[in-house]
Amino acid sequence: QVQLVESGGGEAQPGESLRLSCVISGVTFNFYGISWYRQAPGKQREMVASITTSGATNYTDSVLGRFTISRDNAKNTAYLQMDNLKPEDTAVYYCNAIFLVLNYWGPGTQVTVSS
């Protein structure tokens, strides 16, 4: 059974940092590209950052230079380091794993940035 479990969300003030983790079980982790998505209230889900099996990364413009995606294949875990958080980063953050036609999602973790 494939399972993705996100953690690390919570509340932060503007300028602070949070680190999200996504532990994936039931798959061969290093076969999968990993992405973090987010969905704010009333908005569509958007891709925030992605990392390929070889470690190449991609970011949406609004988080470039503030967020860092990484993966630890030995721990079957992906991370999203979020620095200099802004109120507009408030959203539910989802982990996504994809390999060919296989596409899996975690349940999401809430991130709230406010003063």
C-alpha positions, 0 to 999 in steps of 0.5 A: 500500500502506497502512503505519503505522509506530510509533516512539519506544517504549522503557524509561522510569522512573516520572515520565519522558516518551516521545513516540511517532510514527506515520508513515502512508503510502499514504492521504490522511492528513488524511481519517483519524481517528487513535487510539492504543491499548495492550495490556498483557500479559493485558489487552484492547486499550484506546483511549488517545487519539484525534484527529479530522480537525479536531483534536478530542481524546479521552482515556481517564481514566487518561491524562488530563492526562499524555498529549497526542495531536497530528497533523501533516498535512503530515508524515502523522504522529501523535504521542503525548506521554506525560508523568509515565509510570507503571508501569501505562502499560507496554504495546504501543502501537498506532497506528490510522487510520480513515476510514469503513469503512477501518481500519488498524493499525500493528505496535505499539511497546513501552513499559516503565515501571519503576524 
